[in-house]
């Protein structure tokens, strides 16, 4: 697996990452309806183009298998294709973000306990909660920060 910060975000890459996003969300966000996913998916290309640091994990054939977006030490997004889940892609991406991009905070859907557990395992703890997501939809969010090491 190769991990790289992507500067050039052409249409092919954005399209490939949208496929990863869709695969990941359908496998992990069972609280969303198909209609919810279609509505959210419309915003994904803009988010991918606009996030300051976009990091892509590539498989053995160079295909994107996961990605994350970071803005000002905050993990804005992290998605791994369903076929690549459970083999360390998310862990490698997050470690890269912590070590090289200074990730210290993130937000996770409260209704996604696997993601919350993953982030807790990686050293994050909940410090705040919201009843709705950034779009005002009824999907509670948990705000997490990296625990201080003593």
C-alpha positions in Angstrom: 0.0 0.0 0.0 1.2 3.5 -0.9 0.1 6.6 0.9 0.5 10.0 -0.8 -0.7 13.6 -0.4 -2.5 14.5 -3.7 -2.0 17.9 -5.1 -3.6 17.4 -8.6 -7.2 16.5 -8.2 -8.4 15.7 -11.7 -11.8 14.4 -12.7 -10.6 10.8 -12.8 -9.2 10.9 -9.2 -12.3 12.6 -7.9 -14.5 10.0 -9.6 -12.4 7.2 -8.2 -12.6 8.6 -4.7 -16.3 9.0 -4.9 -16.5 5.3 -5.7 -14.4 4.6 -2.5 -16.7 7.0 -0.5 -19.9 5.3 -1.7 -18.5 1.8 -1.0 -17.4 2.9 2.5 -20.6 4.7 3.4 -22.9 1.9 2.2 -20.8 -0.6 4.3 -20.6 1.5 7.5 -23.3 4.0 7.7 -26.4 1.8 8.1 -28.3 4.6 9.7 -28.5 6.4 6.4 -31.1 5.6 3.8 -30.3 5.2 0.1 -31.9 8.6 -0.4 -29.7 10.1 2.3 -26.6 8.7 0.7 -27.6 10.1 -2.7 -28.2 13.5 -1.2 -24.9 13.6 0.6 -23.0 12.2 -2.3 -23.7 15.4 -4.3 -21.4 17.3 -2.0 -18.5 14.8 -2.0 -16.7 16.1 -5.2 -16.7 19.7 -3.8 -15.4 18.5 -0.4 -12.6 16.5 -2.1 -11.6 19.5 -4.2 -11.7 21.9 -1.4 -10.1 20.1 1.5 -6.5 21.6 2.0 -4.8 18.2 2.5 -6.1 15.2 0.6 -4.2 11.9 1.3 -4.9 8.8 -0.8 -4.1 5.2 0.0 -3.4 3.1 -3.1 -3.5 -0.6 -3.6 -1.0 -2.8 -5.4 -2.3 -1.7 -8.8 -2.2 2.0 -7.9 -6.0 2.2 -7.4 -7.4 4.3 -4.6 -8.6 2.1 -1.7 -9.0 4.8 0.9 -8.5 8.5 1.5 -8.6 11.2 4.1 -9.0 15.0 4.1 -7.3 17.2 6.7 -7.9 20.9 7.4 -5.9 22.8 10.1 -5.1 19.7 12.3 -8.7 18.4 11.9 -9.6 15.2 10.2 -12.4 16.2 7.9 -13.0 12.8 6.3 -11.6 9.3 6.3 -13.1 6.6 4.1 -11.9 3.1 3.1 -13.5 1.0 0.4 -15.5 -1.9 1.7 -13.2 -4.4 0.0 -10.2 -2.9 1.8 -11.7 -2.6 5.3 -10.1 -4.4 8.2 -6.5 -4.7 6.8 -5.0 -1.5 8.3 -5.7 1.1 5.6 -7.6 3.4 7.9 -5.0 3.0 10.6 -2.2 3.8 8.2 -4.0 6.9 6.9 -4.8 8.2 10.4 -1.2 7.6 11.6 0.0 9.5 8.6 -2.4 12.3 9.5 -1.3 12.4 13.1 2.4 12.2 12.4 2.7 14.4 9.3 -0.3 16.7 9.2 -0.7 17.2 12.9 -4.3 15.7 13.2 -5.5 16.4 16.7 -9.3 16.6 16.2 -12.1 14.9 14.3 -15.9 14.5 14.1 -17.7 11.2 13.8 -21.3 10.2 13.5 -22.6 9.0 16.8 -24.6 6.3 14.9 -21.4 4.8 13.6 -20.1 2.9 16.6 -17.4 1.0 14.6 -15.8 4.3 13.6 -16.0 5.7 17.1 -14.4 2.6 18.4 -11.7 2.8 15.8 -10.9 6.4 16.7 -10.9 5.6 20.4 -8.5 2.7 19.7 -6.3 5.2 17.9 -6.1 7.5 20.9 -9.0 9.9 20.5 -11.7 10.8 23.1 -15.1 12.5 22.9 -15.1 16.0 24.2 -18.4 17.3 22.8 -21.6 16.3 21.0 -24.1 17.8 18.6 -27.7 16.6 18.0 -27.4 17.3 14.3 -24.8 17.2 11.5 -23.3 20.2 9.7 -26.2 20.4 7.4 -28.7 20.4 10.2 -29.8 16.8 9.6 -30.8 14.6 12.5 -27.5 12.7 12.6 -25.8 13.3 15.9 -22.0 14.1 15.8 -19.3 13.3 18.4 -16.4 15.7 18.5 -13.1 13.9 19.4 -9.6 15.0 20.2 -6.3 13.1 20.5 -5.6 12.3 24.2 -2.6 14.0 25.6 0.3 11.7 26.3 1.9 12.1 29.7 
